[in-house]
């Protein structure tokens, strides 16, 4: 038989062994609780926390957009173009930003005007304009803002067309300008004029016409027209450059009468303003009549037996195709 352990009191010994086991268990649990409370990494601890209803993370709240710029341009407004609401907004969360508009004129919302621009057709001089905007990221009520009032000022007139008359301007001819303009405020429109000759301002000529006496062929003239109403002046508009054209020659002489029934002579006298050489021709003449192309002398040996009235047309041309004409009739004396 084996040796039995020495126990003085079975009950006492048994109770002593159980107290030792309980003490070890308590130390283990206490250490576990201490570690769990410090690190929160033990599986047993996370299980305990889940039973207590704790959440490991919390959702972040949404942030409203921020308006960086809010204004109406131009300021003051005019009827020359639309009113524009300039809005710059960013969202701190990176959400897309939407903007809603409602234009207000003289304190009243304008029906249907819900875009970033307002047509000038809805306005008149003296109106007070504003716009209400709602900036939103789609996750909240948005930011409502009313922009500062802007007044509608005077709209200066515009020149739409400038034309010089006549179409063919020659030296010595008075050049005239025709201007077409309009005023959005329906004001009466007047005009101011400036003339240039070969790029130099012609002083003292502030009318709608310019005398070109003393000008030369090839000179270039330009006119500038500035519109004005009773409140201000608009932008100057200039005509297309126009070169003064060639002056045709002029016939100065008068047809000679018949001195001899059988022979007729007439010296055509012509002058060219630019001094160009001249050539003389007969574009209509009775049989046998001739003209010297260089001197303009007409000679006619009347054929025997010819009678009646005959038409003559003399043409004088310069080197640039400028022409002058003279027409007359010759009635042969009776025999």
C-alpha positions in Angstrom: 0.0 0.0 0.0 1.2 3.6 -0.8 2.0 6.2 1.8 -1.0 8.5 2.6 -0.4 12.2 3.1 -0.2 13.7 6.5 -3.4 15.5 7.4 -4.0 16.7 10.8 -7.7 17.6 10.2 -9.3 16.5 7.1 -12.0 19.2 7.2 -9.4 21.9 8.0 -7.1 20.7 5.3 -9.8 20.6 2.7 -11.0 24.1 3.6 -7.4 25.4 3.4 -6.9 23.9 -0.1 -10.2 25.6 -1.4 -9.2 29.0 0.1 -5.9 28.8 -1.8 -7.6 28.1 -5.1 -10.1 31.0 -4.6 -7.3 33.4 -3.9 -5.5 32.6 -7.1 -8.7 33.0 -9.1 -9.3 36.4 -7.5 -5.8 37.6 -8.3 -6.2 36.5 -12.0 -9.5 38.3 -12.4 -8.2 41.5 -10.7 -5.2 41.5 -13.1 -7.5 41.0 -16.1 -9.7 43.8 -15.0 -6.7 46.1 -14.5 -5.3 45.2 -18.0 -8.7 45.6 -19.6 -9.3 49.0 -18.1 -5.9 50.1 -19.2 -5.7 48.9 -22.8 -9.1 47.7 -23.8 -7.6 45.1 -26.0 -8.7 41.8 -24.3 -11.5 39.9 -26.0 -13.3 39.6 -22.8 -13.3 43.4 -22.3 -14.7 44.2 -25.7 -17.4 41.6 -25.1 -18.2 43.3 -21.8 -18.3 46.7 -23.4 -20.7 45.5 -26.1 -23.1 44.3 -23.5 -23.0 47.8 -21.9 -24.2 49.4 -25.2 -21.1 51.6 -25.9 -20.2 52.6 -29.6 -16.6 52.6 -30.8 -17.1 55.8 -33.1 -19.4 58.8 -33.6 -20.6 60.4 -37.0 -19.3 63.9 -37.8 -21.9 66.8 -38.3 -22.4 68.6 -41.7 -21.0 72.1 -42.3 -22.9 74.8 -44.2 -21.3 76.4 -47.3 -19.3 79.6 -46.9 -20.0 82.6 -49.1 -16.8 84.4 -50.2 -18.2 86.9 -52.6 -21.7 88.4 -53.1 -22.3 91.4 -55.3 -24.3 92.8 -58.3 -22.4 94.2 -61.3 -22.1 96.6 -62.8 -22.7 99.2 -60.2 -24.5 101.4 -61.0 -26.5 99.4 -63.5 -27.3 100.5 -67.0 -29.7 99.4 -69.7 -26.7 98.6 -71.9 -26.5 95.0 -70.5 -27.9 92.6 -67.9 -27.5 92.9 -64.1 -25.3 90.0 -62.9 -25.3 88.4 -59.5 -21.7 87.3 -58.7 -21.7 84.7 -56.0 -18.7 82.6 -54.9 -19.3 79.9 -52.3 -17.4 76.9 -51.1 -18.4 73.9 -48.9 -16.1 72.9 -46.1 -17.1 69.3 -46.5 -16.5 69.3 -50.3 -20.2 68.9 -51.1 -21.5 70.4 -54.4 -23.0 73.9 -53.8 -26.2 75.1 -55.5 -27.4 78.7 -55.7 -31.0 79.8 -56.1 -31.8 83.4 -57.2 -34.8 85.7 -56.9 -34.5 89.2 -58.4 -36.2 92.1 -56.6 -36.9 95.5 -58.3 -38.1 98.4 -56.2 -38.9 96.0 -53.3 -41.0 93.6 -55.4 -39.9 90.2 -56.6 -39.9 89.9 -60.4 -41.8 86.9 -61.5 -39.8 84.4 -63.5 -36.4 86.1 -62.8 -34.7 83.3 -61.0 -31.3 83.1 -62.8 -28.0 84.7 -62.1 -28.7 87.5 -64.6 -31.6 90.0 -65.0 -32.4 91.3 -68.4 -32.3 95.1 -68.9 -35.7 94.9 -70.5 -37.1 94.5 -67.0 -35.5 97.8 -65.8 -35.6 101.6 -66.3 -33.5 104.4 -65.1 -33.9 105.1 -61.4 -35.0 101.5 -60.4 -33.5 100.0 -57.3 -32.4 96.4 -57.8 -31.4 93.6 -55.5 -31.4 89.8 -55.5 -32.1 87.2 -52.8 -29.9 84.1 -53.0 -30.0 80.8 -51.2 -26.7 78.9 -51.0 -27.1 75.2 -50.1 -25.1 71.9 -50.1 -28.4 69.9 -50.2 -28.1 68.7 -46.6 -29.6 71.6 -44.8 -31.9 74.7 -45.2 -29.0 76.7 -46.8 -27.8 80.2 -46.3 -30.2 82.9 -47.4 -28.7 86.3 -48.3 -30.1 89.5 -49.9 -27.5 91.4 -51.8 -27.0 95.2 -51.4 -29.3 97.4 -53.4 -28.0 98.8 -56.7 -29.5 101.6 -58.6 -30.1 101.9 -62.4 -28.2 104.9 -63.6 -28.2 106.7 -67.0 -27.4 104.7 -70.1 -25.4 106.8 -72.5 -26.4 106.7 -76.2 -24.7 104.5 -78.8 -23.7 105.2 -82.4 -24.6 102.3 -84.6 -23.5 103.7 -88.0 -21.3 106.4 -89.5 -21.4 107.1 -93.2 -19.7 109.8 -95.3 -21.4 111.5 -98.2 -21.1 111.8 -101.1 -19.8 108.3 -101.8 -17.2 109.8 -104.2 -15.6 112.7 -102.4 -13.3 114.8 -104.5 -11.0 117.7 -103.4 -13.0 120.9 -103.1 -16.3 119.0 -102.3 -17.8 119.3 -98.9 -17.8 116.0 -97.1 -20.9 115.3 -95.0 -21.4 112.7 -92.2 -24.6 110.8 -91.4 -24.7 109.3 -88.0 -27.3 106.8 -86.7 -27.7 106.3 -82.9 -30.1 105.3 -80.2 -30.6 106.0 -76.5 -32.0 103.2 -74.3 -33.6 105.7 -71.9 -35.4 107.3 -74.9 -33.4 110.6 -74.4 -32.8 113.0 -77.3 -29.5 112.2 -78.9 -26.9 114.8 -80.0 -23.5 114.3 -81.7 -20.0 115.7 -81.4 -17.7 115.6 -84.4 -13.9 115.4 -85.0 -12.3 115.3 -88.4 -8.8 113.9 -89.4 -6.9 114.5 -92.6 -4.0 112.1 -93.3 -4.0 111.1 -89.6 -3.9 114.7 -88.3 -6.8 116.3 -86.4 -8.3 119.1 -88.4 -8.8 121.9 -85.8 -11.8 124.1 -85.8 -14.0 121.6 -87.7 -16.6 120.3 -85.2 -19.6 120.2 -87.5 -21.2 117.4 -89.5 -19.4 118.7 -92.7 -15.9 119.3 -93.8 -14.8 121.6 -96.7 -12.0 119.9 -98.7 -11.0 123.0 -100.6 -7.2 122.9 -100.8 -7.1 119.1 -100.2 -5.4 116.9 -102.8 -6.3 113.7 -104.6 -5.4 110.7 -102.4 -5.8 112.6 -99.1 -7.5 110.4 -96.5 -10.2 111.8 -94.3 -11.9 110.2 -91.2 -14.6 111.5 -89.0 -15.3 110.6 -85.4 -18.8 110.9 -84.0 -19.6 110.9 -80.2 -23.2 110.6 -79.1 -24.5 112.5 -76.1 -27.7 112.9 -74.1 -28.4 115.4 -71.3 -26.7 113.3 -68.7 -23.4 112.3 -70.5 -21.6 111.2 -73.6 -21.1 107.8 -75.2 -18.2 106.2 -77.0 -16.8 107.8 -80.1 -17.3 105.8 -83.3 -15.1 106.6 -86.4 -15.9 106.2 -90.0 -14.0 104.1 -92.4 -11.0 106.0 -94.0 -12.0 107.6 -97.3 -9.5 108.6 -99.9 -10.3 111.7 -101.9 -10.8 110.7 -105.5 -9.7 112.2 -108.8 -11.2 115.4 -110.0 -12.3 115.2 -113.6 -11.3 117.8 -116.1 -13.6 120.7 -116.9 -14.4 122.1 -120.4 -14.1 125.9 -120.2 -14.8 126.9 -123.8 -18.0 127.6 -125.7 -18.7 126.1 -129.2 -17.9 128.5 -132.0 -20.6 129.5 -134.5 -20.3 128.8 -138.2 -18.1 131.4 -140.0 -17.9 129.6 -143.3 -20.6 127.2 -144.5 -18.1 124.9 -146.0 -15.6 124.9 -143.1 -16.0 124.8 -139.3 -13.3 125.2 -136.6 -13.5 125.1 -132.8 -10.7 124.8 -130.2 -12.0 123.0 -127.2 -10.3 124.4 -124.0 -10.3 122.2 -120.9 -8.4 122.2 -117.6 -7.6 119.4 -115.1 -7.5 120.4 -111.4 -4.6 118.0 -110.8 -2.8 119.0 -114.0 -3.1 115.6 -115.6 -2.6 115.3 -119.4 -5.8 115.4 -121.3 -7.0 113.4 -124.4 -9.8 114.7 -126.6 -12.3 112.6 -128.6 -15.5 112.9 -130.5 -18.1 110.5 -129.3 -20.7 111.9 -131.7 -20.1 114.0 -134.8 -21.2 114.5 -138.4 -19.5 112.8 -141.3 -16.0 114.3 -141.9 -15.6 116.1 -138.5 -12.2 115.5 -136.8 -10.6 116.5 -133.4 -6.9 116.6 -132.5 -6.6 114.3 -129.5 -3.8 116.3 -128.0 -4.9 119.9 -128.6 -8.7 119.6 -128.8 -8.9 121.5 -132.1 -12.0 120.5 -134.1 -12.1 120.8 -137.9 -14.9 120.0 -140.3 -14.9 120.3 -144.1 -18.6 120.2 -144.8 -19.4 117.8 -147.6 -21.1 119.4 -150.6 -24.8 119.2 -150.6 -25.0 118.5 -146.8 -27.7 120.4 -144.9 -29.7 120.3 -141.7 -28.7 120.1 -138.0 -26.0 117.9 -136.7 -25.2 116.8 -133.1 -21.7 116.9 -131.7 -20.4 115.4 -128.4 -16.9 116.1 -127.2 -15.2 114.0 -124.6 -12.1 115.0 -122.5 -10.4 112.4 -120.4 -7.5 112.6 -117.9 -4.9 110.0 -117.1 -7.1 108.5 -114.3 -10.2 108.1 -116.4 -11.8 111.3 -115.2 -14.1 112.6 -118.0 -15.9 115.7 -119.0 -18.4 116.1 -121.9 -19.8 118.9 -124.0 -22.7 118.5 -126.4 -23.9 121.0 -129.0 -25.6 121.1 -132.3 -24.6 122.7 -135.6 -27.1 123.8 -138.2 -25.7 124.4 -141.6 -26.5 127.8 -143.1 -28.7 127.7 -146.1 -26.9 128.2 -149.5 
